[in-house]
Structure formats: C-alpha cells, structure tokens
Amino acid sequence: PIAYCLLPITYYLLPITYYLLPITYYLLPITYYLLPITYYLLLACLLP
C-alpha cells in the first residue's frame, strides 16, 4: 500500500521539520520587517 511507502518518508521528514521550526520562528519577524521594504522597493522600481 501507499501508506507503507509514505511512512518512512514522514519518519525522515519529522526531525527535519522539528529542526526547521525554530529557524522559521526566528525568520518570521525578519520577513515581517522586510516585507514593507521589498514592497516599497518594488513600487519604486515599477513606477516611473
């Protein structure tokens, strides 16, 4: 069955997500601060 094929994949992916969670947690505020900057930069580049 497909479930047997997916089980080891999820088993290997679980620690990866576990290690990535704090990284994303720290990156979230950074992206939150960068979003308006990139937004204004895009507007500045797109507008004549």
mmCIF entry with sequence, helices, sheets and N, C-alpha, C, O atoms, coordinates in Angstrom:
data_MODEL
# 
_entry.id   MODEL 
# 
_entity.id                         1 
_entity.type                       polymer 
_entity.pdbx_number_of_molecules   1 
# 
_entity_poly.entity_id                      1 
_entity_poly.type                           'polypeptide(L)' 
_entity_poly.nstd_linkage                   no 
_entity_poly.nstd_monomer                   no 
_entity_poly.pdbx_seq_one_letter_code       PIAYCLLPITYYLLPITYYLLPITYYLLPITYYLLPITYYLLLACLLP 
_entity_poly.pdbx_seq_one_letter_code_can   PIAYCLLPITYYLLPITYYLLPITYYLLPITYYLLPITYYLLLACLLP 
_entity_poly.pdbx_strand_id                 A 
# 
loop_
_entity_poly_seq.entity_id 
_entity_poly_seq.num 
_entity_poly_seq.mon_id 
_entity_poly_seq.hetero 
1 1  PRO n 
1 2  ILE n 
1 3  ALA n 
1 4  TYR n 
1 5  CYS n 
1 6  LEU n 
1 7  LEU n 
1 8  PRO n 
1 9  ILE n 
1 10 THR n 
1 11 TYR n 
1 12 TYR n 
1 13 LEU n 
1 14 LEU n 
1 15 PRO n 
1 16 ILE n 
1 17 THR n 
1 18 TYR n 
1 19 TYR n 
1 20 LEU n 
1 21 LEU n 
1 22 PRO n 
1 23 ILE n 
1 24 THR n 
1 25 TYR n 
1 26 TYR n 
1 27 LEU n 
1 28 LEU n 
1 29 PRO n 
1 30 ILE n 
1 31 THR n 
1 32 TYR n 
1 33 TYR n 
1 34 LEU n 
1 35 LEU n 
1 36 PRO n 
1 37 ILE n 
1 38 THR n 
1 39 TYR n 
1 40 TYR n 
1 41 LEU n 
1 42 LEU n 
1 43 LEU n 
1 44 ALA n 
1 45 CYS n 
1 46 LEU n 
1 47 LEU n 
1 48 PRO n 
# 
_struct_asym.id          A 
_struct_asym.entity_id   1 
# 
_struct_conf.conf_type_id            HELX_P 
_struct_conf.id                      HELX_P1 
_struct_conf.pdbx_PDB_helix_id       AA1 
_struct_conf.beg_label_comp_id       ILE 
_struct_conf.beg_label_asym_id       A 
_struct_conf.beg_label_seq_id        2 
_struct_conf.pdbx_beg_PDB_ins_code   ? 
_struct_conf.end_label_comp_id       LEU 
_struct_conf.end_label_asym_id       A 
_struct_conf.end_label_seq_id        46 
_struct_conf.pdbx_end_PDB_ins_code   ? 
_struct_conf.beg_auth_comp_id        ILE 
_struct_conf.beg_auth_asym_id        A 
_struct_conf.beg_auth_seq_id         2 
_struct_conf.end_auth_comp_id        LEU 
_struct_conf.end_auth_asym_id        A 
_struct_conf.end_auth_seq_id         46 
_struct_conf.pdbx_PDB_helix_class    1 
_struct_conf.details                 ? 
_struct_conf.pdbx_PDB_helix_length   45 
# 
_struct_conf_type.id          HELX_P 
_struct_conf_type.criteria    ? 
_struct_conf_type.reference   ? 
# 
loop_
_atom_site.group_PDB 
_atom_site.id 
_atom_site.type_symbol 
_atom_site.label_atom_id 
_atom_site.label_alt_id 
_atom_site.label_comp_id 
_atom_site.label_asym_id 
_atom_site.label_entity_id 
_atom_site.label_seq_id 
_atom_site.pdbx_PDB_ins_code 
_atom_site.Cartn_x 
_atom_site.Cartn_y 
_atom_site.Cartn_z 
_atom_site.occupancy 
_atom_site.B_iso_or_equiv 
_atom_site.pdbx_formal_charge 
_atom_site.auth_seq_id 
_atom_site.auth_comp_id 
_atom_site.auth_asym_id 
_atom_site.auth_atom_id 
_atom_site.pdbx_PDB_model_num 
ATOM 1   N N  . PRO A 1 1  ? 0.811  -1.223 0.000   1.00 0.00 ? 1  PRO A N  1 
ATOM 2   C CA . PRO A 1 1  ? 0.000  0.000  0.000   1.00 0.00 ? 1  PRO A CA 1 
ATOM 3   C C  . PRO A 1 1  ? 0.846  1.275  0.000   1.00 0.00 ? 1  PRO A C  1 
ATOM 4   O O  . PRO A 1 1  ? 2.038  1.253  0.304   1.00 0.00 ? 1  PRO A O  1 
ATOM 5   N N  . ILE A 1 2  ? 0.201  2.372  -0.345  1.00 0.00 ? 2  ILE A N  1 
ATOM 6   C CA . ILE A 1 2  ? 0.887  3.662  -0.424  1.00 0.00 ? 2  ILE A CA 1 
ATOM 7   C C  . ILE A 1 2  ? 1.314  4.118  0.967   1.00 0.00 ? 2  ILE A C  1 
ATOM 8   O O  . ILE A 1 2  ? 2.357  4.751  1.128   1.00 0.00 ? 2  ILE A O  1 
ATOM 9   N N  . ALA A 1 3  ? 0.501  3.790  1.970   1.00 0.00 ? 3  ALA A N  1 
ATOM 10  C CA . ALA A 1 3  ? 0.784  4.204  3.348   1.00 0.00 ? 3  ALA A CA 1 
ATOM 11  C C  . ALA A 1 3  ? 2.151  3.685  3.807   1.00 0.00 ? 3  ALA A C  1 
ATOM 12  O O  . ALA A 1 3  ? 2.874  4.378  4.522   1.00 0.00 ? 3  ALA A O  1 
ATOM 13  N N  . TYR A 1 4  ? 2.494  2.478  3.395   1.00 0.00 ? 4  TYR A N  1 
ATOM 14  C CA . TYR A 1 4  ? 3.780  1.906  3.789   1.00 0.00 ? 4  TYR A CA 1 
ATOM 15  C C  . TYR A 1 4  ? 4.943  2.651  3.136   1.00 0.00 ? 4  TYR A C  1 
ATOM 16  O O  . TYR A 1 4  ? 6.033  2.730  3.703   1.00 0.00 ? 4  TYR A O  1 
ATOM 17  N N  . CYS A 1 5  ? 4.708  3.189  1.957   1.00 0.00 ? 5  CYS A N  1 
ATOM 18  C CA . CYS A 1 5  ? 5.747  3.961  1.279   1.00 0.00 ? 5  CYS A CA 1 
ATOM 19  C C  . CYS A 1 5  ? 5.891  5.340  1.898   1.00 0.00 ? 5  CYS A C  1 
ATOM 20  O O  . CYS A 1 5  ? 6.994  5.882  1.978   1.00 0.00 ? 5  CYS A O  1 
ATOM 21  N N  . LEU A 1 6  ? 4.773  5.906  2.337   1.00 0.00 ? 6  LEU A N  1 
ATOM 22  C CA . LEU A 1 6  ? 4.782  7.253  2.898   1.00 0.00 ? 6  LEU A CA 1 
ATOM 23  C C  . LEU A 1 6  ? 5.294  7.286  4.326   1.00 0.00 ? 6  LEU A C  1 
ATOM 24  O O  . LEU A 1 6  ? 5.834  8.302  4.765   1.00 0.00 ? 6  LEU A O  1 
ATOM 25  N N  . LEU A 1 7  ? 5.135  6.200  5.052   1.00 0.00 ? 7  LEU A N  1 
ATOM 26  C CA . LEU A 1 7  ? 5.548  6.160  6.452   1.00 0.00 ? 7  LEU A CA 1 
ATOM 27  C C  . LEU A 1 7  ? 7.029  6.474  6.655   1.00 0.00 ? 7  LEU A C  1 
ATOM 28  O O  . LEU A 1 7  ? 7.348  7.338  7.472   1.00 0.00 ? 7  LEU A O  1 
ATOM 29  N N  . PRO A 1 8  ? 7.948  5.812  5.950   1.00 0.00 ? 8  PRO A N  1 
ATOM 30  C CA . PRO A 1 8  ? 9.363  6.163  6.157   1.00 0.00 ? 8  PRO A CA 1 
ATOM 31  C C  . PRO A 1 8  ? 9.687  7.596  5.751   1.00 0.00 ? 8  PRO A C  1 
ATOM 32  O O  . PRO A 1 8  ? 10.547 8.234  6.358   1.00 0.00 ? 8  PRO A O  1 
ATOM 33  N N  . ILE A 1 9  ? 9.006  8.103  4.729   1.00 0.00 ? 9  ILE A N  1 
ATOM 34  C CA . ILE A 1 9  ? 9.244  9.474  4.271   1.00 0.00 ? 9  ILE A CA 1 
ATOM 35  C C  . ILE A 1 9  ? 8.885  10.458 5.378   1.00 0.00 ? 9  ILE A C  1 
ATOM 36  O O  . ILE A 1 9  ? 9.658  11.365 5.689   1.00 0.00 ? 9  ILE A O  1 
ATOM 37  N N  . THR A 1 10 ? 7.702  10.271 5.973   1.00 0.00 ? 10 THR A N  1 
ATOM 38  C CA . THR A 1 10 ? 7.278  11.144 7.066   1.00 0.00 ? 10 THR A CA 1 
ATOM 39  C C  . THR A 1 10 ? 8.198  10.957 8.269   1.00 0.00 ? 10 THR A C  1 
ATOM 40  O O  . THR A 1 10 ? 8.483  11.904 9.002   1.00 0.00 ? 10 THR A O  1 
ATOM 41  N N  . TYR A 1 11 ? 8.656  9.723  8.458   1.00 0.00 ? 11 TYR A N  1 
ATOM 42  C CA . TYR A 1 11 ? 9.554  9.424  9.573   1.00 0.00 ? 11 TYR A CA 1 
ATOM 43  C C  . TYR A 1 11 ? 10.878 10.175 9.428   1.00 0.00 ? 11 TYR A C  1 
ATOM 44  O O  . TYR A 1 11 ? 11.455 10.626 10.417  1.00 0.00 ? 11 TYR A O  1 
ATOM 45  N N  . TYR A 1 12 ? 11.355 10.307 8.181   1.00 0.00 ? 12 TYR A N  1 
ATOM 46  C CA . TYR A 1 12 ? 12.592 11.039 7.939   1.00 0.00 ? 12 TYR A CA 1 
ATOM 47  C C  . TYR A 1 12 ? 12.363 12.546 7.917   1.00 0.00 ? 12 TYR A C  1 
ATOM 48  O O  . TYR A 1 12 ? 13.256 13.316 8.272   1.00 0.00 ? 12 TYR A O  1 
ATOM 49  N N  . LEU A 1 13 ? 11.173 12.968 7.503   1.00 0.00 ? 13 LEU A N  1 
ATOM 50  C CA . LEU A 1 13 ? 10.873 14.395 7.406   1.00 0.00 ? 13 LEU A CA 1 
ATOM 51  C C  . LEU A 1 13 ? 10.559 15.021 8.756   1.00 0.00 ? 13 LEU A C  1 
ATOM 52  O O  . LEU A 1 13 ? 10.759 16.222 8.939   1.00 0.00 ? 13 LEU A O  1 
ATOM 53  N N  . LEU A 1 14 ? 10.073 14.232 9.700   1.00 0.00 ? 14 LEU A N  1 
ATOM 54  C CA . LEU A 1 14 ? 9.700  14.760 11.005  1.00 0.00 ? 14 LEU A CA 1 
ATOM 55  C C  . LEU A 1 14 ? 10.851 15.467 11.722  1.00 0.00 ? 14 LEU A C  1 
ATOM 56  O O  . LEU A 1 14 ? 10.660 16.599 12.167  1.00 0.00 ? 14 LEU A O  1 
ATOM 57  N N  . PRO A 1 15 ? 12.037 14.863 11.860  1.00 0.00 ? 15 PRO A N  1 
ATOM 58  C CA . PRO A 1 15 ? 13.134 15.584 12.522  1.00 0.00 ? 15 PRO A CA 1 
ATOM 59  C C  . PRO A 1 15 ? 13.551 16.840 11.760  1.00 0.00 ? 15 PRO A C  1 
ATOM 60  O O  . PRO A 1 15 ? 13.948 17.832 12.371  1.00 0.00 ? 15 PRO A O  1 
ATOM 61  N N  . ILE A 1 16 ? 13.462 16.802 10.426  1.00 0.00 ? 16 ILE A N  1 
ATOM 62  C CA . ILE A 1 16 ? 13.828 17.963 9.613   1.00 0.00 ? 16 ILE A CA 1 
ATOM 63  C C  . ILE A 1 16 ? 12.903 19.132 9.937   1.00 0.00 ? 16 ILE A C  1 
ATOM 64  O O  . ILE A 1 16 ? 13.363 20.253 10.156  1.00 0.00 ? 16 ILE A O  1 
ATOM 65  N N  . THR A 1 17 ? 11.596 18.866 9.968   1.00 0.00 ? 17 THR A N  1 
ATOM 66  C CA . THR A 1 17 ? 10.630 19.914 10.302  1.00 0.00 ? 17 THR A CA 1 
ATOM 67  C C  . THR A 1 17 ? 10.837 20.375 11.739  1.00 0.00 ? 17 THR A C  1 
ATOM 68  O O  . THR A 1 17 ? 10.663 21.552 12.055  1.00 0.00 ? 17 THR A O  1 
ATOM 69  N N  . TYR A 1 18 ? 11.210 19.434 12.609  1.00 0.00 ? 18 TYR A N  1 
ATOM 70  C CA . TYR A 1 18 ? 11.453 19.754 14.013  1.00 0.00 ? 18 TYR A CA 1 
ATOM 71  C C  . TYR A 1 18 ? 12.630 20.724 14.153  1.00 0.00 ? 18 TYR A C  1 
ATOM 72  O O  . TYR A 1 18 ? 12.617 21.612 15.005  1.00 0.00 ? 18 TYR A O  1 
ATOM 73  N N  . TYR A 1 19 ? 13.646 20.542 13.304  1.00 0.00 ? 19 TYR A N  1 
ATOM 74  C CA . TYR A 1 19 ? 14.796 21.443 13.340  1.00 0.00 ? 19 TYR A CA 1 
ATOM 75  C C  . TYR A 1 19 ? 14.501 22.754 12.612  1.00 0.00 ? 19 TYR A C  1 
ATOM 76  O O  . TYR A 1 19 ? 15.061 23.795 12.959  1.00 0.00 ? 19 TYR A O  1 
ATOM 77  N N  . LEU A 1 20 ? 13.623 22.708 11.603  1.00 0.00 ? 20 LEU A N  1 
ATOM 78  C CA . LEU A 1 20 ? 13.300 23.902 10.827  1.00 0.00 ? 20 LEU A CA 1 
ATOM 79  C C  . LEU A 1 20 ? 12.328 24.822 11.549  1.00 0.00 ? 20 LEU A C  1 
ATOM 80  O O  . LEU A 1 20 ? 12.287 26.020 11.268  1.00 0.00 ? 20 LEU A O  1 
ATOM 81  N N  . LEU A 1 21 ? 11.543 24.279 12.478  1.00 0.00 ? 21 LEU A N  1 
ATOM 82  C CA . LEU A 1 21 ? 10.550 25.082 13.184  1.00 0.00 ? 21 LEU A CA 1 
ATOM 83  C C  . LEU A 1 21 ? 11.150 26.299 13.898  1.00 0.00 ? 21 LEU A C  1 
ATOM 84  O O  . LEU A 1 21 ? 10.653 27.407 13.694  1.00 0.00 ? 21 LEU A O  1 
ATOM 85  N N  . PRO A 1 22 ? 12.202 26.146 14.731  1.00 0.00 ? 22 PRO A N  1 
ATOM 86  C CA . PRO A 1 22 ? 12.786 27.336 15.367  1.00 0.00 ? 22 PRO A CA 1 
ATOM 87  C C  . PRO A 1 22 ? 13.374 28.313 14.358  1.00 0.00 ? 22 PRO A C  1 
ATOM 88  O O  . PRO A 1 22 ? 13.329 29.526 14.563  1.00 0.00 ? 22 PRO A O  1 
ATOM 89  N N  . ILE A 1 23 ? 13.929 27.785 13.263  1.00 0.00 ? 23 ILE A N  1 
ATOM 90  C CA . ILE A 1 23 ? 14.516 28.642 12.230  1.00 0.00 ? 23 ILE A CA 1 
ATOM 91  C C  . ILE A 1 23 ? 13.433 29.533 11.621  1.00 0.00 ? 23 ILE A C  1 
ATOM 92  O O  . ILE A 1 23 ? 13.616 30.742 11.484  1.00 0.00 ? 23 ILE A O  1 
ATOM 93  N N  . THR A 1 24 ? 12.299 28.919 11.255  1.00 0.00 ? 24 THR A N  1 
ATOM 94  C CA . THR A 1 24 ? 11.186 29.683 10.694  1.00 0.00 ? 24 THR A CA 1 
ATOM 95  C C  . THR A 1 24 ? 10.637 30.652 11.736  1.00 0.00 ? 24 THR A C  1 
ATOM 96  O O  . THR A 1 24 ? 10.207 31.757 11.404  1.00 0.00 ? 24 THR A O  1 
ATOM 97  N N  . TYR A 1 25 ? 10.657 30.229 12.994  1.00 0.00 ? 25 TYR A N  1 
ATOM 98  C CA . TYR A 1 25 ? 10.168 31.079 14.080  1.00 0.00 ? 25 TYR A CA 1 
ATOM 99  C C  . TYR A 1 25 ? 11.017 32.344 14.209  1.00 0.00 ? 25 TYR A C  1 
ATOM 100 O O  . TYR A 1 25 ? 10.500 33.423 14.499  1.00 0.00 ? 25 TYR A O  1 
ATOM 101 N N  . TYR A 1 26 ? 12.331 32.198 13.988  1.00 0.00 ? 26 TYR A N  1 
ATOM 102 C CA . TYR A 1 26 ? 13.219 33.355 14.048  1.00 0.00 ? 26 TYR A CA 1 
ATOM 103 C C  . TYR A 1 26 ? 13.171 34.169 12.755  1.00 0.00 ? 26 TYR A C  1 
ATOM 104 O O  . TYR A 1 26 ? 13.379 35.382 12.773  1.00 0.00 ? 26 TYR A O  1 
ATOM 105 N N  . LEU A 1 27 ? 12.894 33.496 11.632  1.00 0.00 ? 27 LEU A N  1 
ATOM 106 C CA . LEU A 1 27 ? 12.857 34.180 10.341  1.00 0.00 ? 27 LEU A CA 1 
ATOM 107 C C  . LEU A 1 27 ? 11.566 34.956 10.127  1.00 0.00 ? 27 LEU A C  1 
ATOM 108 O O  . LEU A 1 27 ? 11.541 35.919 9.360   1.00 0.00 ? 27 LEU A O  1 
ATOM 109 N N  . LEU A 1 28 ? 10.488 34.544 10.801  1.00 0.00 ? 28 LEU A N  1 
ATOM 110 C CA . LEU A 1 28 ? 9.199  35.206 10.619  1.00 0.00 ? 28 LEU A CA 1 
ATOM 111 C C  . LEU A 1 28 ? 9.243  36.711 10.892  1.00 0.00 ? 28 LEU A C  1 
ATOM 112 O O  . LEU A 1 28 ? 8.774  37.480 10.052  1.00 0.00 ? 28 LEU A O  1 
ATOM 113 N N  . PRO A 1 29 ? 9.791  37.174 12.040  1.00 0.00 ? 29 PRO A N  1 
ATOM 114 C CA . PRO A 1 29 ? 9.859  38.626 12.249  1.00 0.00 ? 29 PRO A CA 1 
ATOM 115 C C  . PRO A 1 29 ? 10.734 39.337 11.227  1.00 0.00 ? 29 PRO A C  1 
ATOM 116 O O  . PRO A 1 29 ? 10.453 40.473 10.846  1.00 0.00 ? 29 PRO A O  1 
ATOM 117 N N  . ILE A 1 30 ? 11.805 38.661 10.779  1.00 0.00 ? 30 ILE A N  1 
ATOM 118 C CA . ILE A 1 30 ? 12.703 39.254 9.784   1.00 0.00 ? 30 ILE A CA 1 
ATOM 119 C C  . ILE A 1 30 ? 11.943 39.491 8.480   1.00 0.00 ? 30 ILE A C  1 
ATOM 120 O O  . ILE A 1 30 ? 12.024 40.572 7.895   1.00 0.00 ? 30 ILE A O  1 
ATOM 121 N N  . THR A 1 31 ? 11.202 38.471 8.027   1.00 0.00 ? 31 THR A N  1 
ATOM 122 C CA . THR A 1 31 ? 10.410 38.612 6.809   1.00 0.00 ? 31 THR A CA 1 
ATOM 123 C C  . THR A 1 31 ? 9.316  39.653 7.013   1.00 0.00 ? 31 THR A C  1 
ATOM 124 O O  . THR A 1 31 ? 8.958  40.381 6.087   1.00 0.00 ? 31 THR A O  1 
ATOM 125 N N  . TYR A 1 32 ? 8.792  39.716 8.223   1.00 0.00 ? 32 TYR A N  1 
ATOM 126 C CA . TYR A 1 32 ? 7.744  40.687 8.544   1.00 0.00 ? 32 TYR A CA 1 
ATOM 127 C C  . TYR A 1 32 ? 8.267  42.117 8.408   1.00 0.00 ? 32 TYR A C  1 
ATOM 128 O O  . TYR A 1 32 ? 7.543  43.006 7.959   1.00 0.00 ? 32 TYR A O  1 
ATOM 129 N N  . TYR A 1 33 ? 9.517  42.336 8.794   1.00 0.00 ? 33 TYR A N  1 
ATOM 130 C CA . TYR A 1 33 ? 10.125 43.654 8.661   1.00 0.00 ? 33 TYR A CA 1 
ATOM 131 C C  . TYR A 1 33 ? 10.590 43.920 7.231   1.00 0.00 ? 33 TYR A C  1 
ATOM 132 O O  . TYR A 1 33 ? 10.605 45.067 6.783   1.00 0.00 ? 33 TYR A O  1 
ATOM 133 N N  . LEU A 1 34 ? 10.971 42.856 6.512   1.00 0.00 ? 34 LEU A N  1 
ATOM 134 C CA . LEU A 1 34 ? 11.464 43.016 5.146   1.00 0.00 ? 34 LEU A CA 1 
ATOM 135 C C  . LEU A 1 34 ? 10.338 43.198 4.132   1.00 0.00 ? 34 LEU A C  1 
ATOM 136 O O  . LEU A 1 34 ? 10.552 43.777 3.067   1.00 0.00 ? 34 LEU A O  1 
ATOM 137 N N  . LEU A 1 35 ? 9.142  42.709 4.454   1.00 0.00 ? 35 LEU A N  1 
ATOM 138 C CA . LEU A 1 35 ? 8.026  42.794 3.515   1.00 0.00 ? 35 LEU A CA 1 
ATOM 139 C C  . LEU A 1 35 ? 7.714  44.219 3.063   1.00 0.00 ? 35 LEU A C  1 
ATOM 140 O O  . LEU A 1 35 ? 7.633  44.457 1.857   1.00 0.00 ? 35 LEU A O  1 
ATOM 141 N N  . PRO A 1 36 ? 7.534  45.185 3.981   1.00 0.00 ? 36 PRO A N  1 
ATOM 142 C CA . PRO A 1 36 ? 7.268  46.548 3.509   1.00 0.00 ? 36 PRO A CA 1 
ATOM 143 C C  . PRO A 1 36 ? 8.422  47.147 2.720   1.00 0.00 ? 36 PRO A C  1 
ATOM 144 O O  . PRO A 1 36 ? 8.205  47.905 1.774   1.00 0.00 ? 36 PRO A O  1 
ATOM 145 N N  . ILE A 1 37 ? 9.657  46.808 3.111   1.00 0.00 ? 37 ILE A N  1 
ATOM 146 C CA . ILE A 1 37 ? 10.837 47.323 2.409   1.00 0.00 ? 37 ILE A CA 1 
ATOM 147 C C  . ILE A 1 37 ? 10.841 46.825 0.965   1.00 0.00 ? 37 ILE A C  1 
ATOM 148 O O  . ILE A 1 37 ? 11.020 47.609 0.033   1.00 0.00 ? 37 ILE A O  1 
ATOM 149 N N  . THR A 1 38 ? 10.644 45.518 0.786   1.00 0.00 ? 38 THR A N  1 
ATOM 150 C CA . THR A 1 38 ? 10.602 44.946 -0.557  1.00 0.00 ? 38 THR A CA 1 
ATOM 151 C C  . THR A 1 38 ? 9.416  45.498 -1.336  1.00 0.00 ? 38 THR A C  1 
ATOM 152 O O  . THR A 1 38 ? 9.498  45.713 -2.545  1.00 0.00 ? 38 THR A O  1 
ATOM 153 N N  . TYR A 1 39 ? 8.302  45.728 -0.622  1.00 0.00 ? 39 TYR A N  1 
ATOM 154 C CA . TYR A 1 39 ? 7.104  46.277 -1.257  1.00 0.00 ? 39 TYR A CA 1 
ATOM 155 C C  . TYR A 1 39 ? 7.372  47.676 -1.805  1.00 0.00 ? 39 TYR A C  1 
ATOM 156 O O  . TYR A 1 39 ? 6.984  47.990 -2.930  1.00 0.00 ? 39 TYR A O  1 
ATOM 157 N N  . TYR A 1 40 ? 8.033  48.511 -1.013  1.00 0.00 ? 40 TYR A N  1 
ATOM 158 C CA . TYR A 1 40 ? 8.356  49.865 -1.449  1.00 0.00 ? 40 TYR A CA 1 
ATOM 159 C C  . TYR A 1 40 ? 9.422  49.857 -2.539  1.00 0.00 ? 40 TYR A C  1 
ATOM 160 O O  . TYR A 1 40 ? 9.393  50.688 -3.447  1.00 0.00 ? 40 TYR A O  1 
ATOM 161 N N  . LEU A 1 41 ? 10.365 48.916 -2.449  1.00 0.00 ? 41 LEU A N  1 
ATOM 162 C CA . LEU A 1 41 ? 11.394 48.801 -3.476  1.00 0.00 ? 41 LEU A CA 1 
ATOM 163 C C  . LEU A 1 41 ? 10.787 48.386 -4.804  1.00 0.00 ? 41 LEU A C  1 
ATOM 164 O O  . LEU A 1 41 ? 11.161 48.904 -5.857  1.00 0.00 ? 41 LEU A O  1 
ATOM 165 N N  . LEU A 1 42 ? 9.839  47.440 -4.750  1.00 0.00 ? 42 LEU A N  1 
ATOM 166 C CA . LEU A 1 42 ? 9.159  47.005 -5.964  1.00 0.00 ? 42 LEU A CA 1 
ATOM 167 C C  . LEU A 1 42 ? 8.367  48.151 -6.578  1.00 0.00 ? 42 LEU A C  1 
ATOM 168 O O  . LEU A 1 42 ? 8.377  48.341 -7.794  1.00 0.00 ? 42 LEU A O  1 
ATOM 169 N N  . LEU A 1 43 ? 7.682  48.912 -5.731  1.00 0.00 ? 43 LEU A N  1 
ATOM 170 C CA . LEU A 1 43 ? 6.925  50.063 -6.215  1.00 0.00 ? 43 LEU A CA 1 
ATOM 171 C C  . LEU A 1 43 ? 7.850  51.094 -6.847  1.00 0.00 ? 43 LEU A C  1 
ATOM 172 O O  . LEU A 1 43 ? 7.539  51.663 -7.893  1.00 0.00 ? 43 LEU A O  1 
ATOM 173 N N  . ALA A 1 44 ? 8.988  51.331 -6.204  1.00 0.00 ? 44 ALA A N  1 
ATOM 174 C CA . ALA A 1 44 ? 9.951  52.303 -6.710  1.00 0.00 ? 44 ALA A CA 1 
ATOM 175 C C  . ALA A 1 44 ? 10.529 51.852 -8.052  1.00 0.00 ? 44 ALA A C  1 
ATOM 176 O O  . ALA A 1 44 ? 10.795 52.675 -8.927  1.00 0.00 ? 44 ALA A O  1 
ATOM 177 N N  . CYS A 1 45 ? 10.719 50.550 -8.206  1.00 0.00 ? 45 CYS A N  1 
ATOM 178 C CA . CYS A 1 45 ? 11.285 50.027 -9.448  1.00 0.00 ? 45 CYS A CA 1 
ATOM 179 C C  . CYS A 1 45 ? 10.238 49.994 -10.560 1.00 0.00 ? 45 CYS A C  1 
ATOM 180 O O  . CYS A 1 45 ? 10.550 50.270 -11.719 1.00 0.00 ? 45 CYS A O  1 
ATOM 181 N N  . LEU A 1 46 ? 9.000  49.659 -10.209 1.00 0.00 ? 46 LEU A N  1 
ATOM 182 C CA . LEU A 1 46 ? 7.948  49.532 -11.217 1.00 0.00 ? 46 LEU A CA 1 
ATOM 183 C C  . LEU A 1 46 ? 7.419  50.886 -11.666 1.00 0.00 ? 46 LEU A C  1 
ATOM 184 O O  . LEU A 1 46 ? 7.117  51.084 -12.842 1.00 0.00 ? 46 LEU A O  1 
ATOM 185 N N  . LEU A 1 47 ? 7.311  51.813 -10.728 1.00 0.00 ? 47 LEU A N  1 
ATOM 186 C CA . LEU A 1 47 ? 6.800  53.137 -11.078 1.00 0.00 ? 47 LEU A CA 1 
ATOM 187 C C  . LEU A 1 47 ? 7.883  53.965 -11.762 1.00 0.00 ? 47 LEU A C  1 
ATOM 188 O O  . LEU A 1 47 ? 9.051  53.897 -11.379 1.00 0.00 ? 47 LEU A O  1 
ATOM 189 N N  . PRO A 1 48 ? 7.502  54.743 -12.767 1.00 0.00 ? 48 PRO A N  1 
ATOM 190 C CA . PRO A 1 48 ? 8.492  55.555 -13.493 1.00 0.00 ? 48 PRO A CA 1 
ATOM 191 C C  . PRO A 1 48 ? 8.992  56.730 -12.653 1.00 0.00 ? 48 PRO A C  1 
ATOM 192 O O  . PRO A 1 48 ? 9.826  57.508 -13.115 1.00 0.00 ? 48 PRO A O  1 
# 
